[in-house]
């Protein structure tokens, strides 16, 4: 193996860790994902990210954790779908001068799936909770009043 001239390394450096594009993403309905919290809707971790480094013999090493996710966002079958959430981290790796830099990807697929449900609260649940708080407060003041009346 003969080392390549430095001019070739410069070209490789510019092309190596460019824009990632759509890696590991599913065609999940983004309009439906927009209705839930962003922490649960992250399916495009590497989309549009640029990883460049100006020094020679440096390249990024990427770690991608893939989590299968089932979304139940409504009562109809069309509101239920599956996607892959991705968690991404990276660090800069230095290579020896005779080794051409390369982008490295490590994948870890989670053995467990996450289920994201939307919980809909009925109006009478709110009313029941409100009346329970009012009734509990009334009972507490009644007990305090009766105790104070017996002591004094």
Contact map, one row per residue, 1 for C-alpha under 8 A:
11100000000000000000000000000000000000000000000000000000000000000000000000000000000000000000000000000000000000000000000000000000000000000000000000000000
11110000000000000000000000000000000000000000000000000000000000000000000000000000000000000000000000000000000000000000000000000000000000000000000000000000
11111000000000000000000000000000000000000000000000000000000000000000000000000000000000000000000001110000000000000000000000000000000000000000000000000000
01111101100000000000000000000000000000000000000000000000000000000000000000000000000000000000000001010000000000000000000000000000000000000000000000000000
00111111100000000000000000000000000000000000000000000000000000000000000000000000000000000000000000000000000000000000000000000000000000000000000000000000
00011111110000000000000000000000000000000000000000000000000000000000000000000000000000000000000000000000000000000000000000000000000000000000000000000000
00001111111000000000000000000000000000000000000000000000000000000000000000000000000000000000000000000000000000000000000000000000000000000000000000000000
00011111111100000000000000000000000000000000000000000000000000000000000000000000000000000000000000000000000000000000000000000000000000000000000000000000
00011111111110000000000000000000000000000000000000000001000000000000000000000000000000000000000000011000000000000000000000000000000000000000000000000000
00000111111111000000000000000000000000000000000000000001000000000000000000000000000000000000000000000000000000000000000000000000000000000000000000000000
00000011111111100000000000000000000000000000000000000000000000000000000000000000000000000000000000000000000000000000000000000000000000000000000000000000
00000001111111110000000000000000000000000000000000000000000000000000000000000000000000000000000000001000000000000000000000000000000000000000000000000000
00000000111111111000000000000000000000000000000000011001001000000000000000000000000000000000000000001000000000000000000000000000000000000000000000000000
00000000011111111100000000000000000000000000000000010000000000000000000000000000000000000000000000000000000000000000000000000000000000000000000000000000
00000000001111111100000000000000000000000000000000000000000000000000000000000000000000000000000000000000000000000000000000000000000000000000000000000000
00000000000111111100000000000000000000000000000000000000001000000000000000000000000000000000000000000110000000000000000000000000000000000000000000000000
00000000000011111111000000000000000000000000000001110000001100000000000000000000000000000000000000000010000000000000000000000000000000000000000000000000
00000000000001111111000000000000000000000000000001110000000000000000000000000000000000000000000000000000000000000000000000000000000000000000000000000000
00000000000000001111100000000000000000000000000111100000000000000000000000000000000000000000000000000000000000000000000000000000000000000000000000000000
00000000000000001111111000000000000000000000011111000000000000000000000000000000000000000000000000000000000000000000000000000000000000000000000000000000
00000000000000000011111000000000000000000000011110000000000000000000000000000000000000000000000000000000000000000000000000000000000000000000000000000000
00000000000000000001111110000000000000000001011100000000000000000000000000000000000000000000000000000000000000000000000000000000000000000000000000000000
00000000000000000001111110000000000000000001011000000000000000000000000000000000000000000000000000000000000000000000000000000000000000000000000000000000
00000000000000000000011111000000000000000001000000000000000000000000000000000000000101000000000000000000000000000000000000000000000000000000000000000000
00000000000000000000011111100000000000000011000000000000000000000000000000000000001100000000000000000000000000000000000000000000000000000000000000000000
00000000000000000000000111110000000000000010000000000000000000000000000000000000001100000000000000000000000000000000000000000000000000000000000000000000
00000000000000000000000011111000000000000000000000000000000000000000000000000000001000000000000000000000000000000000000000000000000000000000000000000000
00000000000000000000000001111100100000000000000000000000000000000000000000000000111000000000000000000000000000000000000000000000000000000000000000000000
00000000000000000000000000111111100000000000000000000000000000000000000000000000000000000000000000000000000000000000000000000000000000000000000000000000
00000000000000000000000000011111110000000000000000000000000000000000000000000000000000000000000000000000000000000000000000000000000000000000000000000000
00000000000000000000000000001111111000000000000000000000000000000000000000000000000000000000000000000000000000000000000000000000000000000000000000000000
00000000000000000000000000001111111100000000000000000000000000000000000010000010000000000000000000000000000000000000000000000000000000000000000000000000
00000000000000000000000000011111111100001000000000000000000000000000000000000000000000000000000000000000000000000000000000000000000000000000000000000000
00000000000000000000000000000111111111001000000000000000000000000000000000000000000000000000000000000000000000000000000000000000000000000000000000000000
00000000000000000000000000000011111110000000000000000000000000000000000000000000000000000000000000000000000000000000000000000000000000000000000000000000
00000000000000000000000000000001111111011000000000000000000000000000000000000000000000000000000000000000000000000000000000000000000000000000000000000000
00000000000000000000000000000000011111111000000000000000000000000000000000000000000000000000000000000000000000000000000000000000000000000000000000000000
00000000000000000000000000000000010111111100000000000000000000000000000000000000000000000000000000000000000000000000000000000000000000000000000000000000
00000000000000000000000000000000000011111100000000000000000000000000000000000000000000000000000000000000000000000000000000000000000000000000000000000000
00000000000000000000000000000000000111111100000000000000000000000000000000000000000000000000000000000000000000000001000000000000000000000000000000000000
00000000000000000000000000000000110111111110000000000000000000000000000000000000000010000000000000000000000000000000000000000000000000000000000000000000
00000000000000000000000000000000000001111111100000000000000000000000000000000000000011000000000000000000000000000000000000000000000000000000000000000000
00000000000000000000000011000000000000001111100000000000000000000000000000000000001111000000000000000000000000000000000000000000000000000000000000000000
00000000000000000000011110000000000000000111111000000000000000000000000000000000000011000000000000000000000000000000000000000000000000000000000000000000
00000000000000000000000000000000000000000111111000000000000000000000000000000000000001110000000000000000000000000000000000000000000000000000000000000000
00000000000000000001111000000000000000000001111110000000000000000000000000000000000000010000000000000000000000000000000000000000000000000000000000000000
00000000000000000001111000000000000000000001111110000000000000000000000000000000000000000000000000000000000000000000000000000000000000000000000000000000
00000000000000000011110000000000000000000000011111000000000000000000000000000000000000000000000000000000000000000000000000000000000000000000000000000000
00000000000000000011100000000000000000000000011111100000000000000000000000000000000000000000000000000000000000000000000000000000000000000000000000000000
00000000000000001111000000000000000000000000000111110000000000000000000000000000000000000000000000000000000000000000000000000000000000000000000000000000
00000000000000001110000000000000000000000000000011111000000100000000000000000000000000000000000000000000000000000000000000000000000000000000000000000000
00000000000011001100000000000000000000000000000001111100001000000000000000000000000000000000000000000000000000000000000000000000000000000000000000000000
00000000000010000000000000000000000000000000000000111110011000000000000000000000000000000000000000000000000000000000000000000000000000000000000000000000
00000000000000000000000000000000000000000000000000011111000000000000000000000000000000000000000000000000000000000000000000000000000000000000000000000000
00000000000000000000000000000000000000000000000000001111110000000000000000000000000000000000000000000000000000000000000000000000000000000000000000000000
00000000110010000000000000000000000000000000000000000111110000000000000000000000000000000000000000000000000000000000000000000000000000000000000000000000
00000000000000000000000000000000000000000000000000000011111000000000000000000000000000000000011110111000000000000000000000000000000000000000000000000000
00000000000000000000000000000000000000000000000000001011111100000000000000000000000000000001111000001000000000000000000000000000000000000000000000000000
00000000000010011000000000000000000000000000000000011000111110000000000000000000000000000001111000001110000000000000000000000000000000000000000000000000
00000000000000001000000000000000000000000000000000100000011111000000000000000000000000000111100000000111000000000000000000000000000000000000000000000000
00000000000000000000000000000000000000000000000000000000001111100000000000000000000000000111100000000011110000000000000000000000000000000000000000000000
00000000000000000000000000000000000000000000000000000000000111110000000000000000000000011110000000000011110000000000000000000000000000000000000000000000
00000000000000000000000000000000000000000000000000000000000011111000000000000000000000011100000000000000111100000000000000000000000000000000000000000000
00000000000000000000000000000000000000000000000000000000000001111100000000000000000001111000000000000000111100000000000000000000000000000000000000000000
00000000000000000000000000000000000000000000000000000000000000111110000000000000000001110000000000000000001111000000000000000000000000000000000000000000
00000000000000000000000000000000000000000000000000000000000000011111000000000000000111100000000000000000001111000000000000000000000000000000000000000000
00000000000000000000000000000000000000000000000000000000000000001111100000000000000111000000000000000000000011011100000000000000000000000000000000000000
00000000000000000000000000000000000000000000000000000000000000000111110000000000011110000000000000000000000001011100000000000000000000000000000000000000
00000000000000000000000000000000000000000000000000000000000000000011111000000000011110000000000000000000000000001111000000000000000000000000000000000000
00000000000000000000000000000000000000000000000000000000000000000001111100000001111000000000000000000000000000001111000000000000000000000000000000000000
00000000000000000000000000000000000000000000000000000000000000000000111110000011111000000000000000000000000000000011100000000000000000000000000000000000
00000000000000000000000000000000000000000000000000000000000000000000011111100011100000000000000000000000000000000011110000000000000000000000000000000000
00000000000000000000000000000001000000000000000000000000000000000000001111100011000000000000000000000000000000000001110000000000000000000000000000000000
00000000000000000000000000000000000000000000000000000000000000000000000111111011000000000000000000000000000000000000010000000000000000000000000000000000
00000000000000000000000000000000000000000000000000000000000000000000000111111010000000000000000000000000000000000000000000000000000000000000000000000000
00000000000000000000000000000000000000000000000000000000000000000000000001111111000000000000000000000000000000000000000000000000000000000000000000000000
00000000000000000000000000000000000000000000000000000000000000000000000001111111000000000000000000000000000000000000000000000000000000000000000000000000
00000000000000000000000000000000000000000000000000000000000000000000000000011111100000000000000000000000000000000000000000000000000000000000000000000000
00000000000000000000000000000001000000000000000000000000000000000000001111111111100000000000000000000000000000000000000000000000000000000000000000000000
00000000000000000000000000000000000000000000000000000000000000000000011111011111110000000000000000000000000000000000000000000000000000000000000000000000
00000000000000000000000000010000000000000000000000000000000000000000011100000111111000000000000000000000000000000000000000000000000000000000000000000000
00000000000000000000000000010000000000000000000000000000000000000001111000000001111100000000000000000000000000000000000000000000000000000000000000000000
00000000000000000000000011110000000000000010000000000000000000000001111000000000111110000000000000000000000000000000000000000000000000000000000000000000
00000000000000000000000111000000000000000010000000000000000000000111100000000000011111000000000000000000000000000000000000000000000000000000000000000000
00000000000000000000000000000000000000001111000000000000000000000111100000000000001111100000000000000000000000000000000000000000000000000000000000000000
00000000000000000000000100000000000000000111100000000000000000011110000000000000000111110000000000000000000000000000000000000000000000000000000000000000
00000000000000000000000000000000000000000000100000000000000000011100000000000000000011111000000000000000000000000000000000000000000000000000000000000000
00000000000000000000000000000000000000000000110000000000000001111000000000000000000001111100000000000000000000000000000000000000000000000000000000000000
00000000000000000000000000000000000000000000000000000000000001110000000000000000000000111110000000000000000000000000000000000000000000000000000000000000
00000000000000000000000000000000000000000000000000000000000111100000000000000000000000011111000000000000000000000000000000000000000000000000000000000000
00000000000000000000000000000000000000000000000000000000000111000000000000000000000000001111100000000000000000000000000000000000000000000000000000000000
00000000000000000000000000000000000000000000000000000000011110000000000000000000000000000111110000000000000000000000000000000000000000000000000000000000
00000000000000000000000000000000000000000000000000000000011110000000000000000000000000000011111000000000000000000000000000000000000000000000000000000000
00000000000000000000000000000000000000000000000000000000111000000000000000000000000000000001111100000000000000000000000000000000000000000000000000000000
00000000000000000000000000000000000000000000000000000000111000000000000000000000000000000000111110111000000000000000000000000000000000000000000000000000
00000000000000000000000000000000000000000000000000000000100000000000000000000000000000000000011111100000000000000000000000000000000000000000000000000000
00000000000000000000000000000000000000000000000000000000100000000000000000000000000000000000001111110000000000000000000000000000000000000000000000000000
00110000000000000000000000000000000000000000000000000000000000000000000000000000000000000000000111110000000000000000000000000000000000000000000000000000
00100000000000000000000000000000000000000000000000000000100000000000000000000000000000000000001111111000000000000000000000000000000000000000000000000000
00110000100000000000000000000000000000000000000000000000100000000000000000000000000000000000001011111100000000000000000000000000000000000000000000000000
00000000100110000000000000000000000000000000000000000000111000000000000000000000000000000000001000111110000000000000000000000000000000000000000000000000
00000000000000010000000000000000000000000000000000000000001100000000000000000000000000000000000000011111000000000000000000000000000000000000000000000000
00000000000000011000000000000000000000000000000000000000001111000000000000000000000000000000000000001111100000000000000000000000000000000000000000000000
00000000000000000000000000000000000000000000000000000000000111000000000000000000000000000000000000000111110000000000000000000000000000000000000000000000
00000000000000000000000000000000000000000000000000000000000011110000000000000000000000000000000000000011111000000000000000000000000000000000000000000000
00000000000000000000000000000000000000000000000000000000000011110000000000000000000000000000000000000001111100000000000000000000000000000000000000000000
00000000000000000000000000000000000000000000000000000000000000111100000000000000000000000000000000000000111110000000000000000000000000000000000000000000
00000000000000000000000000000000000000000000000000000000000000111100000000000000000000000000000000000000011111000000000000000000000000000000000000000000
00000000000000000000000000000000000000000000000000000000000000001110000000000000000000000000000000000000001111100000000000000000000000000000000000000000
00000000000000000000000000000000000000000000000000000000000000001111000000000000000000000000000000000000000111111000000000000000000000000000000000000000
00000000000000000000000000000000000000000000000000000000000000000000000000000000000000000000000000000000000011111000000000000000000000000000000000000000
00000000000000000000000000000000000000000000000000000000000000000011000000000000000000000000000000000000000001111100000000000000000000000000000000000000
00000000000000000000000000000000000000000000000000000000000000000011110000000000000000000000000000000000000001111110000000000000000000000000000000000000
00000000000000000000000000000000000000000000000000000000000000000011110000000000000000000000000000000000000000011111000000000000000000000000000000000000
00000000000000000000000000000000000000000000000000000000000000000000111100000000000000000000000000000000000000001111100000000000000000000000000000000000
00000000000000000000000000000000000000010000000000000000000000000000111110000000000000000000000000000000000000000111110000000000000000000000000000000000
00000000000000000000000000000000000000000000000000000000000000000000001110000000000000000000000000000000000000000011111000000000000000000000000000000000
00000000000000000000000000000000000000000000000000000000000000000000000111000000000000000000000000000000000000000001111100000000000000000000000000000000
00000000000000000000000000000000000000000000000000000000000000000000000000000000000000000000000000000000000000000000111110000000000000000000000000000000
00000000000000000000000000000000000000000000000000000000000000000000000000000000000000000000000000000000000000000000011111000000000000000000000000000000
00000000000000000000000000000000000000000000000000000000000000000000000000000000000000000000000000000000000000000000001111101100000000000000000000000000
00000000000000000000000000000000000000000000000000000000000000000000000000000000000000000000000000000000000000000000000111111100000000000000000000000000
00000000000000000000000000000000000000000000000000000000000000000000000000000000000000000000000000000000000000000000000011111110000000000000000000000000
00000000000000000000000000000000000000000000000000000000000000000000000000000000000000000000000000000000000000000000000001111111000000000000000000000000
00000000000000000000000000000000000000000000000000000000000000000000000000000000000000000000000000000000000000000000000011111111100000000000000000000000
00000000000000000000000000000000000000000000000000000000000000000000000000000000000000000000000000000000000000000000000011111111110000000000000000000000
00000000000000000000000000000000000000000000000000000000000000000000000000000000000000000000000000000000000000000000000000111111111000000000000000000000
00000000000000000000000000000000000000000000000000000000000000000000000000000000000000000000000000000000000000000000000000011111111100000000000000000000
00000000000000000000000000000000000000000000000000000000000000000000000000000000000000000000000000000000000000000000000000001111111110000000000000000000
00000000000000000000000000000000000000000000000000000000000000000000000000000000000000000000000000000000000000000000000000000111111111000000000000000000
00000000000000000000000000000000000000000000000000000000000000000000000000000000000000000000000000000000000000000000000000000011111111100000000000000000
00000000000000000000000000000000000000000000000000000000000000000000000000000000000000000000000000000000000000000000000000000001111111110000000000000000
00000000000000000000000000000000000000000000000000000000000000000000000000000000000000000000000000000000000000000000000000000000111111111000000000000000
00000000000000000000000000000000000000000000000000000000000000000000000000000000000000000000000000000000000000000000000000000000011111111100000000000000
00000000000000000000000000000000000000000000000000000000000000000000000000000000000000000000000000000000000000000000000000000000001111111110000000000000
00000000000000000000000000000000000000000000000000000000000000000000000000000000000000000000000000000000000000000000000000000000000111111111000000000000
00000000000000000000000000000000000000000000000000000000000000000000000000000000000000000000000000000000000000000000000000000000000011111111100000000000
00000000000000000000000000000000000000000000000000000000000000000000000000000000000000000000000000000000000000000000000000000000000001111111110000000000
00000000000000000000000000000000000000000000000000000000000000000000000000000000000000000000000000000000000000000000000000000000000000111111111000000000
00000000000000000000000000000000000000000000000000000000000000000000000000000000000000000000000000000000000000000000000000000000000000011111111100000000
00000000000000000000000000000000000000000000000000000000000000000000000000000000000000000000000000000000000000000000000000000000000000001111111110000000
00000000000000000000000000000000000000000000000000000000000000000000000000000000000000000000000000000000000000000000000000000000000000000111111111000000
00000000000000000000000000000000000000000000000000000000000000000000000000000000000000000000000000000000000000000000000000000000000000000011111111100000
00000000000000000000000000000000000000000000000000000000000000000000000000000000000000000000000000000000000000000000000000000000000000000001111111110000
00000000000000000000000000000000000000000000000000000000000000000000000000000000000000000000000000000000000000000000000000000000000000000000111111111000
00000000000000000000000000000000000000000000000000000000000000000000000000000000000000000000000000000000000000000000000000000000000000000000011111111100
00000000000000000000000000000000000000000000000000000000000000000000000000000000000000000000000000000000000000000000000000000000000000000000001111111110
00000000000000000000000000000000000000000000000000000000000000000000000000000000000000000000000000000000000000000000000000000000000000000000000111111111
00000000000000000000000000000000000000000000000000000000000000000000000000000000000000000000000000000000000000000000000000000000000000000000000011111111
00000000000000000000000000000000000000000000000000000000000000000000000000000000000000000000000000000000000000000000000000000000000000000000000001111111
00000000000000000000000000000000000000000000000000000000000000000000000000000000000000000000000000000000000000000000000000000000000000000000000000111111
00000000000000000000000000000000000000000000000000000000000000000000000000000000000000000000000000000000000000000000000000000000000000000000000000011111
